[in-house]
Amino acid sequence: MNVVNKTITLGDGRTITIETGKLAKQADGAVMVTMGKTMLLATVCSAQDAVPGTDFMPLSVDYKEKFSAAGRLPGGFTRREGRPSDYEILVSRLVDRALRPLFPDDYHAETFVNVMLYSSDGEDMPDALAGLAASAALAVSDIPFNGPISEVRVARIDGQFVLNPTFAQLEKADLDVIVAATLDNIMMVEGEMKEVSEDDLLNAMKVAHEAIKVQCQAQIELMQEVGKTVKREYCHEENDEDLKKDIWAKTYDKVYAIAVSCNADKHSRGENFKAVKAEYIAALEPEVAEEKKALIGKYYHDVEKEAMRRAILDEGKRLDGRKTTEIRPIWSEVGYLPGPHGSAVFTRGETQSLTSVTLGTKQDEKIIDDALVQGKDRFLLHYNFPPFSTGEARPQRGVGRREIGHGNLAYRALKPMIPADYPYVVRVVSDILESNGSSSMATVCAGTLALMDAGVKIAKPVSGIAMGLISENKGKNFAVLSDILGDEDHLGDMDFKVTGTKDGITATQMDIKVDGLSYEILETALRQAKDGRMHILGKIQETLAEPREDLKPHAPRIVVMMIPSEFIGAVIGPGGKIIQGIQAETGATISIEDLEEGGRVEIAATNKESIDAAVARVKAIVTVPEVGEVYSARVKSVMPYGAFVEFMPGREGLLHISEVDHKRFATIEETGLREGDTIEVKLLDIDAKTGKYKLSHKALLPAPEKK
């Protein structure tokens, strides 16, 4: 057994070990990455041949956390891991987006990367190690890959950048980004921030890249030691140079003319491009056209890409005629839907989001039960991308990875603006009705408007923009594009989404598809993005400048009150009898949470009367009875020697027969008291030993005249 290890030392003295040759040796590549008690096994397998007709990279990346890694059993009836959680999907996307651009363009074999968490002490965050593990597995395999890469998390805590912080450290951070890079280039950035500046984000990326360079060098040394510097030979494409030259000669000028014609309509522009291709195919012999169908599609795609890029770099003309810094026309409105508690329509060019906000109570909290993270979430954002939004005729089959990823970006953008003590559970749902460029950023803008329409007291409005890039000669000649179209994303070199308020960035997501992107270009993109964000923010505030003063009439009203911990049981009552009775009588919904500082009581109802009645009942329970006070009491039971009365919720005392009136009664029946009657009583005394209450109605009656 030839086991090879490489150790990487972080700045704070922690170490990361990469080991290969011991486990999963039948995979094309396998490594165990260890940091402290956190251990991830990454494996990679790639088919020897491509499926005929495949003209893309069929890569699958799956990140999975074993519950046993944290010494836990999974929930559910089967007690085994099930479908991936949203968190696992998000980590899988982080790795996928960093790896995918670095496979050779002509490599089309099915490739599967699996990263599994096998051990964790709940301190170190494994997601920051997943990219390193996946790249190292590729490094020790014979699979062609233009890496290595690595990923690190950078957090800013008390003004200092910290690499791969622990869970506890991250709670104190005002900047949290994961960066992926090769030795030379940034490939991917994603994270959330608390209104930081563009310079702060750039500095975090630079700190991350320096750490990544060390990790990439360790993988190169590992690859050399295991003898995998020479990768497998493959031939996944058949090319026809004569056909390629013919297509370029007969279509390029026509395609370029369409690219510079500045047609703002996506569908008509697309039909014009298709018409050129159809004209070329029609001129071929039917047998040749059918035989060369795949190659024609590939070469014509290259023609479209080059024509669009040359139009921008040489003529300064984008497909829809805008300048590189120009934002498409924007219109929006709020309160469009009467049913939800808040709603908005936001339209930018041919991208449109219809977003709703629903307010709920504590009982609506999302329960998080992942392998390493357990808790609850009071802010939810769900993003839906139906096929009709791009004019596609296909069924909608559940929520895909893309929707989870785009929704998470919008969630990160808006969450910092929700007040920490906001009593409601807030659910934002964005349905994309049209899409031609950055529907996730439309979700952020529509979400801001819908939240303000619902009366949610967000700290500041948030806007978002997607930036693109067309570059050549390793970035020496480039154009940064504001508010990119779908084609500019697909055919361009960068997709850079930035969200923020007037005071700083709240979230970002960047994917780079080319080598040699300098920090100068990134800085230019960030500055241009800020100008675009401010323009969009102004349009948002023209529609609605600030949150509405009050909630919609049909929205739930919530009152939160704190009570001493010792009264929680009294409010709940035996078997929940008291709290259920209050809810039944008042129509309010009540939930209680036992916190260190006391009991947090949340009372919700759709009308003020119900809330006031429930609040009064709870206050009565937690109020300490005072000697000398007068209370309205209800007769609970009648005995020969008196009546037991409830003078405060959950508090009963004996009204002795002698304390009913100044006059003497031989039997309790003579007093006229019956169960359910109401009678005023005065609290005369509380027995110090037994805690029993001495009550009197007689003390409230005028003394009889002496004869």
KEFI-607229 format. One line per 10 residues: number of its first residue (from 1); for each residue x, y, z of C-alpha. Coordinates in steps of 0.001 Angstrom, whole numbers, plus 500000, padded with zeros to 6 digits. Each point is the difference from the previous one (the first is absolute). Layout:
BEGIN
NUM = X/Y/Z  ...
END
This chain:
BEGIN
1 = 500000/500000/500000  501577/503232/498780  498531/502720/502251  501008/503590/499238  499311/502994/502274  500329/503741/499612  499543/502492/502838  498957/503632/499632  500461/502401/502924  497546/502875/500435
11 = 501047/503324/501439  498608/499246/503461  501920/496724/500336  497208/497644/498976  500912/497405/497384  498229/498375/497065  501156/496527/498952  499332/498444/496596  500410/496212/499908  499701/497686/497017
21 = 500708/496320/499367  498199/498557/503023  496251/500222/499258  497734/499557/496953  502838/498841/497770  497734/498809/497170  498842/503539/499326  501980/501961/497411  501073/502283/502822  499321/500088/503738
31 = 501294/502071/502917  499189/500453/503661  500313/503625/501115  500343/500553/503752  499977/503160/502097  499797/499380/503735  497212/497453/500432  498350/500904/496703  500550/497393/497271  498689/500042/496427
41 = 500401/497212/497462  499979/501185/496383  499818/497587/497087  499860/500546/496260  499126/497593/497181  499871/500815/496315  498908/497807/497104  502624/499061/497447  497837/501058/497077  497380/502634/499425
51 = 496406/499176/499129  499678/500502/496217  498623/503423/499150  500959/501606/503309  501380/503516/499444  500202/501209/503608  501685/499014/503261  497660/497547/501809  501329/500703/503498  498144/499045/503193
61 = 501191/501247/503400  498382/498749/503196  500859/501045/503537  498522/497863/502779  500198/500208/503791  499688/496792/501986  498055/500507/503236  502361/497519/501617  502783/502529/499384  498616/501992/502904
71 = 498900/496966/502032  496331/500495/499099  497234/497850/498569  497975/501375/497083  496375/500877/500562  497038/498538/498150  498530/496524/499998  502871/498308/498168  502725/501518/502196  502341/500357/497049
81 = 501232/502882/497880  497490/500974/497326  499892/502593/497234  502639/502749/500185  499199/502920/502261  500045/503531/498590  503346/500515/501739  501531/496934/498345  498718/501147/496622  501510/503458/500518
91 = 503397/498512/500884  499784/497711/496946  499380/503070/497826  502973/501829/501491  502307/497139/499012  498373/499440/496606  500299/503648/498968  503710/500052/500831  500851/496711/498238  497833/500109/496869
101 = 501824/502767/498028  503365/498236/500440  499269/496781/498151  501263/500048/496402  497391/501327/497567  500126/496779/497998  499693/497623/502985  496458/498582/500080  500212/496802/502087  497537/499641/502855
111 = 501819/501010/503182  498795/499582/503559  501492/501768/503012  498832/498946/503455  501054/501720/503217  498818/498436/503269  500381/501274/503535  500951/497038/502193  501084/501718/503228  499419/503352/501695
121 = 500169/501476/503478  497622/502815/499065  502728/502645/500255  501688/500192/496586  497791/500698/496984  500364/497231/497408  498555/501899/497028  503207/502045/499627  501971/496742/499562  497719/498373/497417
131 = 501541/501772/496993  503541/499105/501111  498980/496355/500467  498324/499765/496574  502951/501617/498217  502510/497777/501820  498058/496901/498903  500255/501215/496391  503695/500757/500482  500815/496402/500987
141 = 497939/498594/497115  500784/499778/496290  496940/502132/499105  500916/503048/497878  499519/503143/502102  501526/503458/499683  500333/500462/503738  500657/499569/502778  497659/502354/501851  499105/500492/503614
151 = 497341/501794/501982  500330/501880/503276  497602/501950/502156  501037/503485/501085  498167/501763/502814  500662/503439/501443  499778/499925/503776  500707/503138/502052  501634/501550/496949  502352/497054/499340
161 = 499773/497444/497188  499803/496402/501248  500526/496966/497740  497603/497059/500349  498395/501255/503244  498168/497700/502384  496227/500020/500383  500357/502068/503183  502337/502539/498401  497724/500473/497003
171 = 497168/501240/502199  502069/503133/500709  500923/500704/496371  498788/502939/497909  501364/498443/496775  499799/496333/499009  501121/498885/496535  501184/496754/498431  502559/500520/497241  501165/497425/497445
181 = 503135/500496/497921  502850/498384/498131  503631/500949/500584  499507/502972/497697  496324/500910/499796  496868/500557/502070  497283/497650/498720  497045/500429/502333  498858/502191/502902  496855/499710/502083
191 = 499059/501481/503332  498077/502408/502164  500990/503207/501712  498645/502656/502308  500178/502988/497657  503734/499916/499289  501837/502071/497409  501282/498833/496620  503579/500368/501267  499263/497728/502964
201 = 498689/497288/497677  503020/500275/497717  502385/499769/502960  498215/496867/501242  500415/498409/496560  503725/500798/500008  500468/498474/503473  498166/496870/498854  502066/499693/496830  503291/500074/501880
211 = 498829/497073/502152  498707/498136/496936  503367/500235/498251  501591/498004/502846  497277/497339/499791  500333/499732/496212  503757/499543/500286  499475/497179/502503  497715/498245/497495  502584/500347/497224
221 = 502599/498365/502252  497500/497257/500897  499278/499383/496311  503720/499713/499279  500596/497545/502855  497233/497642/498870  501147/500237/496379  496864/501532/498484  501530/502942/498150  499137/498393/496647
231 = 496239/499736/499477  498036/497547/497861  499723/500366/496262  496539/500450/498572  498147/500895/496830  496454/501155/500696  499447/502196/496967  500021/499510/496268  500892/503157/498146  499636/501033/496406
241 = 502241/502969/499218  498540/500460/496513  496474/500169/501391  501149/502410/502696  501594/502352/497475  496935/499787/497774  497617/500916/502825  502144/502955/501068  500345/501248/496440  496293/499799/499203
251 = 498417/501065/503318  502332/502258/501991  499234/503267/498192  496248/499373/500226  500205/499133/503699  502187/503035/500705  497454/502231/498244  497292/498675/502331  502258/500493/503037  500564/503693/499183
261 = 496401/500646/498895  499052/500674/503647  496717/498082/500091  498712/500305/503571  497502/497127/499677  501513/496698/501148  497707/497705/498007  500148/501845/496704  503771/500281/500328  500193/496275/500673
271 = 497825/499241/496985  502316/502080/497801  503011/497990/501179  498113/496742/499399  499047/501134/496509  503649/500379/498989  500749/496486/501202  496897/498600/498289  500987/501712/496735  503436/498404/500124
281 = 498590/496535/500745  497422/500339/497204  502818/500485/497494  501580/496663/500943  499132/496571/498727  497429/498477/502409  502277/497040/500728  502940/502283/500821  497851/502261/502158  498786/497037/502033
291 = 503430/498413/500290  501704/503250/501054  497136/501318/502152  501953/500014/503289  503099/501606/498480  497938/502658/498241  498389/500926/503322  503385/500176/501724  501712/502099/497322  497031/502345/499594
301 = 499925/500542/503783  503652/501097/499756  499062/502416/497211  497271/501575/502150  502357/500288/502957  502775/501676/498027  497607/502374/498211  498432/501158/503245  503393/500472/501660  501476/501901/497043
311 = 496960/502277/499817  500594/501000/503624  503809/500254/499930  500329/501626/496558  496761/501942/499581  498934/500498/503604  496571/498612/499055  498119/497535/502181  497358/497671/498581  497124/502249/501131
321 = 501750/503271/499157  500878/501141/503509  503241/501579/501110  502205/497831/502209  498894/501909/503141  496335/500356/499079  497191/498335/501992  496885/498760/498214  496679/501810/500607  498473/499225/503399
331 = 496415/500096/501181  498519/498688/503223  496901/500135/502148  498997/498862/503472  496806/498561/501460  499234/498173/496758  498644/496913/501801  497252/500592/502605  500337/496627/501746  503602/499950/501241
341 = 501158/502350/502761  502235/501818/497519  500766/499721/496271  501917/501645/497191  500686/499707/496292  503488/500980/498881  500860/500074/496292  503407/500858/498543  500095/499631/496237  498792/496471/499231
351 = 500483/498693/503553  497037/500070/502371  499340/498801/503544  496635/499786/501720  500822/499792/503698  497792/499511/503052  500604/500304/503730  498185/497987/502651  500294/500734/503719  499744/497146/502479
361 = 500426/499200/503664  502578/497999/501911  498141/496826/499082  500965/500669/496339  503759/499998/500609  502100/497832/497697  501652/497157/501923  503620/499358/498989  501234/496481/500754  503201/499480/498042
371 = 502862/497763/501108  501958/502873/501557  497479/502825/500306  496750/499930/501921  497747/502946/500645  497152/502067/498625  499715/502690/497353  497508/502865/500144  500790/501419/496546  499296/497852/496930
381 = 500460/500779/496308  498837/497650/497272  500807/500558/496331  498122/498313/497147  501045/499940/496350  497187/498486/497891  500818/499012/496399  497504/502481/498527  502195/502854/501244  502324/499314/497056
391 = 497282/498798/497628  500911/496322/500404  497346/497346/499386  500849/497462/502708  498549/498927/503344  501118/501397/503331  501396/497215/502209  500686/501257/503497  502766/502300/501195  503403/499592/498359
401 = 503493/500760/501240  500072/503237/498042  496861/501256/501723  501424/499175/503426  503240/501794/499153  498360/503121/498589  497548/500127/502888  502843/499745/502504  501757/502988/498420  496860/502132/500312
411 = 499478/498701/503555  503501/501091/500988  499454/503400/498387  496824/500812/501930  500432/498223/503337  502364/502573/501586  497293/502632/499590  497390/498116/502067  500063/501331/503609  501488/497443/502397
421 = 497068/500382/502403  497273/499914/497336  497233/497831/501493  498673/498552/496729  501133/497054/497944  500402/501465/496499  499686/497985/496792  500891/501613/496674  499037/498122/496815  501342/501186/496637
431 = 498418/498570/496857  501938/500895/496863  497490/500741/497251  502519/501154/497376  503727/499440/499819  502732/501505/497874  502833/500766/502379  500329/499688/503768  496669/499005/501438  501684/499617/503409
441 = 500744/503730/500038  496408/500718/498976  498997/497864/502994  502061/502216/502322  498365/503156/498634  496470/498569/500008  500629/498539/503458  500967/503415/501363  496817/501551/498629  497759/497171/501224
451 = 501511/500139/503498  499412/503743/500201  496476/499540/498631  499353/497492/502800  501089/502543/502605  503133/498046/500957  502336/502558/501567  503077/499145/497947  503016/502085/500923  500640/501182/496421
461 = 498874/499126/496468  502256/497576/498099  500621/499848/496256  502031/497619/497862  501672/499895/496611  501728/497402/497815  503234/501006/498275  501599/498332/496999  503349/500072/498247  501332/499628/496491
471 = 503789/499748/499899  502878/498883/497815  503802/499796/500181  499827/498945/503667  498020/503067/500961  502055/502605/498153  496959/500918/497938  496703/499778/501851  496532/501439/500483  498017/499774/503249
481 = 496250/499760/499376  497337/501225/502421  496680/498150/500293  500922/497109/497705  497641/498172/497669  499693/496242/500021  502086/499746/496800  502692/502245/501485  500181/497686/502998  500117/496871/497825
491 = 502500/501338/497453  502023/502225/502332  502883/499486/502405  498497/500925/503366  496753/500051/501930  500404/502291/503011  496957/500708/502157  500172/502667/502701  497273/501079/502434  499991/502739/502586
501 = 498532/503090/501594  501073/503600/499502  502657/499374/502651  501628/496763/498867  499932/496465/498578  497826/497329/501645  500621/497014/497699  501939/498974/496910  500396/497086/497617  502627/499884/497271
511 = 500889/497377/497403  502979/500572/497688  500415/497979/496830  503418/501165/498750  503602/500103/501154  501935/503127/500797  497322/502187/501565  501834/502741/501886  498945/501757/503177  499864/503179/497911
521 = 497153/498494/497975  498252/498797/503153  500288/503463/501524  498590/501562/496832  497078/497557/500109  499290/500776/503662  500061/503775/499454  497750/499712/496971  497698/497677/501933  499661/502574/502774
531 = 498852/502648/497514  497475/497550/498587  498749/499003/503454  499451/503621/500952  498026/500639/496802  497780/496973/500635  499603/500972/503658  498712/503387/498903  497388/498332/497772  498906/497785/502901
541 = 499551/502984/502292  497994/501839/497367  497424/497217/500357  500163/499744/503806  502541/501967/502003  499642/498307/503385  498017/497299/501805  496295/500648/500500  499088/501292/503429  497671/497099/500800
551 = 499359/496423/498961  497218/499053/497604  496608/499608/501733  500007/496216/499522  503572/499505/501235  500478/498378/503413  500739/502326/502906  502640/498881/502447  500806/501183/503489  503115/498710/501734
561 = 500323/500172/503756  502561/498648/502436  498950/498239/503201  502040/498597/502904  501089/496414/499319  498220/498732/503120  496643/501018/498479  500371/498029/496758  498408/496924/501558  497134/502084/501372
571 = 499209/501442/496567  500123/496565/498359  498096/498256/502785  499767/496248/500680  500016/498214/496642  499757/503367/498231  496554/500610/501489  500463/503703/500789  501611/501095/496727  497529/497984/497941
581 = 497134/501583/501895  501327/503505/499339  500364/499243/496286  496493/498534/499791  498412/502944/501814  501884/502818/498273  500656/498586/496523  503682/500916/500287  502970/497700/499390  502542/499830/502819
591 = 503493/498515/500008  502514/500010/502849  503761/499600/499820  502180/499494/503071  503078/502204/499624  502827/500882/502354  498525/503433/500619  496511/498636/500691  496940/498739/498187  499327/501521/496563
601 = 496258/500037/499387  498826/500664/496444  496309/500793/499589  498569/500221/496476  496537/500692/498594  498407/501738/497035  498247/502604/502171  500938/502244/502891  497162/498852/502259  501232/496394/500052
611 = 503565/501051/500722  498954/502384/502790  497879/497312/501636  502804/497431/499833  502591/502473/501292  497738/500844/502944  499603/496314/500848  503745/499352/499881  500765/503099/502021  497487/498920/502592
621 = 501774/496634/500346  503452/501481/500431  498854/502792/502298  500832/499258/503647  496889/500190/502228  500148/502917/502434  498400/500050/503424  497307/502670/500127  499218/499857/496270  496463/499331/498753
631 = 499449/497363/497317  497098/498779/497908  499778/496267/500818  498143/497099/498425  498501/497246/502150  501680/496720/499048  498436/497663/502563  497656/500213/503012  500656/498192/503299  497977/499929/503269
641 = 502526/502341/501614  500410/502467/497121  500830/500408/496316  503280/499636/498131  500382/502919/497646  502529/500844/497272  500889/503647/500597  502890/500049/497487  500694/497605/497106  501447/496858/501525
651 = 499651/501302/503575  497244/498743/502289  499111/500680/503601  497307/499121/502518  497222/502461/500621  498878/498694/503401  496278/500051/500774  500720/502476/502763  501604/502425/497526  497074/500151/497586
661 = 497941/502519/501958  499774/501666/503381  496960/497915/500679  500467/496395/501128  498943/497148/497713  499186/496539/501235  500679/498359/496598  501857/501060/496888  496790/499649/498034  498614/502976/501953
671 = 502702/502242/498478  498614/499416/496515  503453/499238/498555  500042/497591/497091  502818/498663/497772  500762/502492/497249  498809/503021/501963  502202/503087/500123  500670/501783/503261  502399/502724/501084
681 = 502471/499049/502715  502726/501723/501947  503294/498226/500711  500383/500230/503768  503123/497913/500518  502423/497452/498500  501091/497258/502377  503798/500152/500173  500349/496240/500525  497377/498520/497716
691 = 499592/502827/497481  496197/499749/500368  497935/503089/499293  497494/501446/502477  497174/501662/498072  497004/502029/501119  496924/501463/498392  498757/501227/503346  502880/502467/500223  498602/501807/496970
701 = 496531/500431/501506  499044/502881/502259  500025/499082/503668  496506/499442/501456  498606/502757/502163  500238/499329/503712  496649/499794/501770
END
